[in-house]
């Protein structure tokens, strides 16, 4: 048997950690597009919604750290296994097991396989989504982002244009970036209900 | 305790500084240090940066420099007044008739489910999809069209002395040697550039909006007062053109998108009963008129049920 050079991560032998840039690219390409599905999964299986952002971060850290050693072959499965393990850890940690959490953990395998809208696959929707995400920003943040992103102005130029302090612009921009990304990642694709 | 929200805020501040502030090599080093401090920092940054880059294509929408900058306003005024006088004189005389004709052109339309190919003397072709109304004016001085509603595929022979201009949903698309697809409904306009290049700009006289030059693979999405651009793969653009051979090509489309597409071609409408079902995704190539195969495939793939009502075929799980 001849080992094919294009067999991906398998070709990387034990002890040969993948390059940081490869892990980063893999993470962006394979894991981030699953975020809407991941959040749906976490939401479905955890009562306290305030925990979800921290959970998401913990899941990402687990996945990223594992990928630093070796890039997983099945990203989707890997991500959801990490999410499931995290939930189980938390349930144990909380000691009092919420009944619905315990019940759902039994059924997790099925939940993972349920068809979910894949964000990357919704290329058709992409434009509408960026537009809609922009539209949802507060007016000042949207203005700053548009001046920066569309007109290519610097923070300083935006400050002049908007007639406010540079520090305020920096705040609008960084908040705008967060708002935009969180909308893009977590919003399920627009579903128009016919009635 | 540092929460994920705190880390996310810090990550966004790094991106803001890098993209909009003053950024030196020392800053880049500081960022590296911060990223190395904790994997939580790194994943938060990667997530924001990766998604933020998706909006990068917005940068293509640069504003046009107002022309009045290079010309003294007084002179402009006079030129305009003379031009207006000439135009009025022209309208009174014999030229008027052809002027009016050029403005209105000839109207073509297709019914629901119809398709039509128009071929012009210069070799240009315009292919109309279902439920489309277009007015076209072609003469030795100018070539223009108004897409009133629906969808059309333009394959235009370039002629620098007579650029081809299509108006739709308050925007103008100016061909610079091109094949492109235009789709409009209400005040929305979608332009997909297949070959060559084209410019999209607002149709009104005085608007502070931007002109966008499209390259192959670009899709411009225009609403009143805004145009945004994303890139598609050739395969995706090909899918959008499936109707030219009577097919609908779905690539990871949701059922609601697919139903909407079928409903553009067929009198018997497909209604997806609930949001859950509407969100299911599938890939297939189906004839535009074959709603029944569509319904059958859905029941195979997702075990959906269908029921024919006065509203149409209702799909549920």
Interface residues (C-beta under 8 A of the other chain):
Chain A: X24 X27 X28 X32 X35 X53 X54 X56 X57 X60 X61 X64 X65 X115 X116 X117 X118 X121 X122 X123 X124 X125 X126 X127 X128 X130 X131 X134 X146 X148 X149 X150 X151 X152 X154 X155 X158 X169 X170 X173 X174 X175 X177 X178 X180 X181 X184 X185 X188 X189 X191 X192 X193 X194
Chain B: X3 X4 X5 X7 X8 X9 X12 X13 X15 X16 X17 X19 X20 X21 X39 X40 X42 X43 X44 X46 X47 X48 X50 X51 X52 X54 X55 X56 X58 X59 X61 X62 X63 X190 X210 X219 X221 X223 X226 X228 X229 X230 X232 X233 X236 X251 X252 X253 X254 X256 X257 X259 X260 X271 X272 X274 X275 X278 X279 X280 X281 X302
